[in-house]
Amino acid sequence: MPQYGAANGQGISRLSFDDETGRLGAVDLVGGVDDTAWLVTDVARGRLYSTSEITGTRESAIAAYAVEPGGLRLINRQPTRGNEACHASLSSDGKFLLVANYNGANPEGWPDAALSVFPIASDGSLGAAVASVRHTGSGPNAARQTTAHAHCVVPAPSGDIVYVADLGIDRLVAYRLGADGSLTHERARDFALPAGLGPRHLVFSSDGRAIFMVSELIPTVLSLAVDPATGALTQRDSFAIPSLDGGIVQPSGILLSADGRHLFVGLRVCNDILALRIDNTTGKLSQTDRRPSGGTTPRDLAFSPSGRHLVVANQDSDRLTVFAVDHATGTLSDPLQHFDVGTPMSVKLAAF
């Protein structure tokens, strides 16, 4: 991808993880996967899905892999109907894969779907997209918001509503996902954000009654309530992420702990991990920890399946860094390990 200065990765690396010690170890590598920006695990079916760019084509692709003892086996690929596919997720019923396309600088006439829906067959293969939608509009940031930029798509924990965070138009856009994969815009559930905020990623509480969102352009974490009757969103709190040295703070990923008490947020450029406590009654956010990410440009972060450890993908220092998590206090340990891997963009841990 042209916006990234380094490209030292070789494809998709598969690692082992020891949850007792927090140690990573190399297993194998799948090459021939260009510019993977996001990974999705389907543990029940033993599948892995990966976004990618394919030279010579006019759109991104999403690939399906079988996770097998001997390695990852490519099942098939499908075009995403847009460019710079940057995020994907499984629908709440596991029948569809949802893909968000950033569409950074599309030439005239190129595919520019913000969101596309792919049916998943019984063998884990992906059918051609059965639905897609475009986003239009812009925001006040002349460098980053000249057009719409879908940055993530997340389904509600139950039901048929999915939300897209669009960085370019400062909006959370809601869709109803039909049983056939169709998309219907649910305008009453949309949420307009302050101009220039640049929403990037969001996460639901387990009961679906709260959303926590991090913005990239104006570094902020929002706490939102979801009306259980109407689905309408209201803001409960806003945490402005300060710069500690007057430099740039550019948030990336956001995680919610399994007990719903703490958020962990990657901060690029300043290269920190921020931890916030959530007041379960009011939704108010307060800082519990902030420490160096263990490298440069923490683009993605993931809990181990038990939640005991946090693994951070430090993109521009070619390393993963492992921390132990204290869920009682919402704090991280000093780094337990730095593991070398070229330009890590996305990291997922799963007990297949």
C-alpha positions, 0 to 999 in steps of 0.5 A, spaced: 500 500 500 503 506 497 501 510 504 506 505 508 513 507 508 516 500 509 513 493 507 518 488 510 512 482 511 512 476 507 505 474 508 501 471 513 505 468 519 502 463 524 505 463 531 504 458 537 502 462 544 504 459 551 498 462 555 502 460 561 508 464 560 506 469 554 511 467 549 510 467 542 514 462 537 514 461 530 510 455 526 510 457 519 509 462 513 504 463 508 507 467 502 503 470 496 499 474 500 500 481 498 498 487 503 494 484 508 491 489 513 486 485 517 485 478 519 478 475 521 478 468 525 472 463 525 474 458 530 468 454 530 469 452 523 477 452 523 477 458 518 481 464 517 479 470 512 484 475 510 484 482 506 489 483 501 491 487 495 492 484 488 497 487 483 494 489 476 486 489 479 482 495 480 479 492 487 481 489 494 480 482 495 478 477 501 481 470 502 479 464 505 483 459 508 483 453 512 487 452 518 490 445 518 496 442 522 500 443 516 499 450 515 494 455 512 490 452 505 487 457 501 480 456 499 478 461 495 478 469 494 473 474 492 473 481 490 471 486 495 467 491 490 472 497 493 479 499 494 484 498 500 479 493 504 481 495 511 477 491 516 472 485 516 468 481 521 463 475 521 456 477 522 453 475 529 450 469 526 456 467 522 453 466 515 456 472 512 463 476 512 462 483 512 468 487 509 469 495 509 473 498 504 477 505 505 477 507 498 483 512 499 484 515 493 480 511 487 481 513 480 475 515 477 470 509 475 474 504 480 469 500 484 468 504 491 463 500 495 464 502 503 461 495 505 460 489 502 457 482 504 459 475 502 456 469 504 460 463 507 459 456 505 459 450 509 466 449 507 468 456 509 469 458 502 466 465 500 461 466 495 461 473 491 458 479 494 451 479 495 450 486 497 454 492 497 453 500 499 457 506 497 458 512 502 458 519 500 460 526 503 466 529 506 469 532 512 472 538 514 479 535 515 482 537 508 488 532 508 484 526 510 476 527 509 475 529 502 471 523 501 468 517 505 472 512 508 469 506 511 474 504 517 471 498 520 464 494 520 462 491 527 455 487 528 451 488 534 452 482 539 445 479 537 440 481 532 441 483 525 444 490 525 451 492 523 455 499 524 460 502 520 465 507 522 466 512 517 472 516 518 471 521 512 464 523 514 464 523 521 459 518 522 457 511 525 452 508 519 447 503 521 445 497 516 440 492 517 443 485 515 437 481 511 437 473 512 439 473 504 445 478 506 441 484 503 443 491 506 438 496 508 440 503 511 437 504 518 438 512 518 434 512 525 440 508 528 446 513 525 450 517 529 453 523 527 460 525 530 463 532 532 466 534 525 473 532 524 473 527 529 475 521 524 472 515 527 476 509 526 474 503 530 468 501 535 467 495 539 460 493 543 459 491 550 457 483 550 450 485 552 449 490 546 447 496 550 454 500 549 458 502 544 465 504 545 469 508 539 476 511 538 477 516 533 483 517 529 483 525 527 482 528 533 484 523 538 478 521 542 474 515 546 467 515 546 462 511 550 455 511 547 449 508 550 444 503 545 437 504 546 434 497 547 428 499 544 429 503 538 437 502 537 438 509 537 445 512 540 446 517 545 453 519 548 455 518 555 462 520 555 468 523 551 475 522 553 480 526 550 486 523 549 492 528 551 499 528 548 504 527 553 509 531 549 506 536 544 506 531 539 501 527 535 497 522 538 493 517 532 489 512 535 488 505 532 485 499 535 480 499 541 479 492 545 474 491 551 476 486 556 471 480 557 468 483 564 466 489 560 470 494 565 476 496 561 478 499 554 485 498 551 487 503 545 493 503 541 496 510 540 500 511 534 506 516 533 506 517 540 507 509 541 503 508 547 498 503 549 492 507 553 487 503 558 481 506 561 476 504 566 469 504 564 463 506 570 458 501 568 452 505 571 454 512 567 459 509 562 464 514 564 471 513 562 477 514 566 485 512 565 488 507 569 494 506 565 498 509 559 505 506 557 510 505 551 507 499 546 514 496 546 515 498 539 513 503 533 506 504 530 502 500 534 497 498 529 493 493 532 492 489 538 489 483 541 487 479 547 489 472 548 483 467 548 484 467 556 484 474 556 491 474 560 495 477 555 495 482 550 499 482 544 501 488 540 503 489 533 508 494 532 508 495 525 514 500 523 519 496 528 517 489 525 515 486 532 510 483 536 510 485 543 506 481 549 504 484 555 500 481 561 494 484 563 491 485 570 484 486 569 483 488 576 486 494 576 486 495 568 494 495 567 499 492 563 506 489 565 512 491 562 513 487 556 514 480 556 517 478 549 518 482 543 517 477 537 520 479 530 515 479 524 515 484 518 511 490 518 505 487 522 498 490 520 493 485 524 494 480 529 489 475 532 489 469 537 485 463 537 485 456 540 483 452 534 
